[in-house]
């Protein structure tokens, strides 16, 4: 079993996730979920998508007109493979990604060090819970904004038939150097899924 990115020594749950034969935690982000971010957050300067997978998120970020750098720990045929975001010394004005399932806390810690302007992570809304995160992330470095999805995101392995609706609530967590705390809780208006995916 591949334990890459399992920072706390635990293995990722598999009950509601499909096996990933090409590396841990590869569930491309639906384009409409990234559109929801860039329609509500403006980015100035290069954007680094540091867990780019097959480029699903990077391709939407490129529509902002800002340069986009794409990398991933695994080589999936898009961007630069073999780049471990947690260990990399690279920096960027902005960092945007959907982090590996069991590495969210590590990605927050690394992103706060490496993003000069904005840092946005697509996370489960339940990431707001947890005594340890309250003591570490949310007390020391609370996000500037949390954009809660009004529609459920369903993640599928690349090439899988997409049907049904997800059962997990997600949000964009945004750290903005120009807007330090307190955290604003905002809701993304419904309609992005239909507008950008035709469903």
C-alpha positions in Angstrom: 0.0 0.0 0.0 1.3 3.4 -0.9 1.5 5.7 2.1 2.7 8.8 0.3 1.4 11.9 1.9 -0.2 10.1 4.7 1.4 12.5 7.2 -0.2 11.2 10.3 0.5 7.5 9.6 -3.0 6.6 8.7 -4.2 5.2 5.4 -6.9 6.9 3.4 -10.4 5.6 3.7 -11.6 3.7 0.7 -15.3 3.0 1.5 -16.5 5.8 -0.8 -13.4 6.2 -3.0 -12.4 4.2 -6.0 -9.0 2.5 -6.2 -6.4 4.7 -7.9 -4.1 2.5 -10.0 -1.8 5.4 -11.1 -0.9 6.8 -7.7 -2.6 7.8 -4.5 -5.6 10.1 -4.5 -6.1 11.0 -8.1 -9.6 12.3 -8.5 -9.7 15.1 -11.1 -11.5 18.3 -10.1 -14.6 19.0 -12.1 -14.0 22.2 -14.2 -17.1 23.9 -12.7 -15.6 23.8 -9.2 -12.5 25.7 -10.3 -14.7 28.2 -12.3 -16.5 28.9 -9.0 -13.2 30.0 -7.5 -11.8 32.2 -10.3 -15.2 33.9 -10.7 -15.0 35.0 -7.1 -11.3 35.4 -6.4 -9.0 37.5 -8.5 -5.4 36.4 -8.9 -2.5 38.7 -9.8 0.7 37.0 -11.0 1.7 33.4 -11.6 -0.5 30.6 -10.2 1.1 27.3 -9.2 -1.2 24.3 -9.4 1.0 22.0 -7.3 -1.1 18.7 -7.4 -2.2 19.1 -11.1 -3.0 15.5 -11.9 -4.2 15.5 -15.5 -4.5 19.3 -15.7 -8.2 19.6 -15.1 -7.8 22.5 -12.7 -4.8 24.1 -14.5 -6.8 24.4 -17.7 -9.4 26.5 -16.0 -6.8 28.6 -14.1 -5.2 29.4 -17.5 -8.5 31.2 -18.4 -7.6 33.9 -15.8 -4.9 35.2 -18.2 -2.3 34.7 -15.5 0.7 32.3 -16.1 0.1 28.9 -14.6 2.8 26.5 -13.5 1.6 22.9 -13.1 3.3 20.1 -11.2 2.5 16.9 -9.4 4.3 14.2 -7.3 3.2 11.7 -9.9 3.7 12.0 -13.7 0.2 11.9 -15.2 1.2 13.3 -18.6 0.5 17.0 -17.6 2.8 19.5 -16.1 6.1 18.6 -14.3 6.0 15.2 -12.7 8.1 14.2 -9.7 7.7 17.4 -7.8 6.9 16.9 -4.1 5.1 20.1 -3.0 5.8 19.4 0.6 9.5 19.3 0.1 10.0 21.7 -2.8 11.8 25.0 -2.2 9.8 26.7 -5.0 7.6 29.7 -4.3 4.9 31.4 -6.3 2.7 34.5 -6.0 -0.4 32.3 -5.9 -1.0 28.6 -5.2 -4.2 26.9 -6.0 -4.9 23.1 -5.8 -7.1 20.3 -4.7 -4.7 18.5 -2.3 -4.3 14.8 -1.9 -6.9 13.3 0.4 -4.8 12.7 3.5 -2.3 15.6 3.1 -4.5 18.7 3.5 -2.8 19.9 6.7 0.6 19.4 5.3 -0.4 21.4 2.2 -1.8 24.2 4.3 1.5 24.4 6.2 3.6 24.3 3.0 1.3 26.7 1.1 1.4 29.3 3.8 5.2 29.4 3.5 5.4 29.3 -0.3 2.5 31.6 -1.6 3.4 35.3 -1.6 -0.2 36.6 -2.3 -3.0 34.0 -2.3 -3.3 30.4 -1.4 -6.5 28.5 -2.2 -7.3 24.9 -1.3 -10.4 22.9 -2.3 -11.2 21.0 0.9 -14.1 19.2 2.6 -16.1 21.6 4.6 -15.5 19.4 7.6 -11.9 20.5 7.5 -13.2 23.3 9.8 -13.6 20.7 12.5 -10.9 19.2 14.7 -9.3 20.3 18.0 -5.8 20.0 16.5 -6.6 22.2 13.4 -8.2 24.7 15.7 -5.1 25.0 17.8 -2.7 25.1 14.9 -4.1 26.2 11.5 -7.2 28.2 12.5 -5.7 30.0 15.6 -2.3 30.8 14.1 -3.2 31.2 10.4 -6.9 31.4 9.8 -8.0 31.6 6.1 -9.2 35.0 4.9 -12.3 33.5 3.2 -14.1 30.2 3.1 -16.3 29.8 0.0 -18.9 27.1 0.7 -20.4 25.3 -2.3 -24.2 25.4 -2.5 -24.0 22.4 -4.8 -22.3 19.1 -4.1 -19.1 18.1 -6.0 -18.8 14.5 -7.1 -15.2 13.3 -7.8 -14.6 10.4 -10.1 -11.4 8.7 -11.3 -10.3 9.9 -14.7 -12.4 8.2 -17.4 -15.1 6.9 -15.1 -18.8 7.3 -16.0 -20.2 10.2 -14.1 -23.6 9.9 -12.6 -25.3 10.7 -9.4 -24.4 13.4 -6.8 -21.8 13.5 -4.1 -22.7 13.4 -0.4 -19.8 15.5 0.9 -19.8 19.3 1.3 -16.8 21.1 0.0 -15.4 24.7 0.2 -12.6 26.8 -1.2 -10.3 27.9 1.7 -8.5 31.0 0.7 -5.5 32.6 2.5 -5.0 36.2 1.2 -1.9 38.2 2.3 -3.9 41.4 1.5 -6.8 40.4 3.7 -5.6 38.9 7.0 -8.3 37.6 9.3 -10.9 37.5 10.6 -12.2 34.7 8.4 -15.2 35.6 6.2 -17.7 32.7 5.6 -19.2 33.1 2.1 -21.5 30.9 0.0 -21.1 30.2 -3.7 -24.3 30.8 -5.6 -26.0 27.8 -7.1 -25.7 27.3 -10.9 -22.0 26.7 -11.5 -22.4 23.1 -12.2 -25.0 23.7 -14.9 -23.2 26.7 -16.3 -19.8 25.0 -16.7 -20.6 21.3 -17.1 -23.9 21.3 -18.9 -25.7 19.3 -16.2 
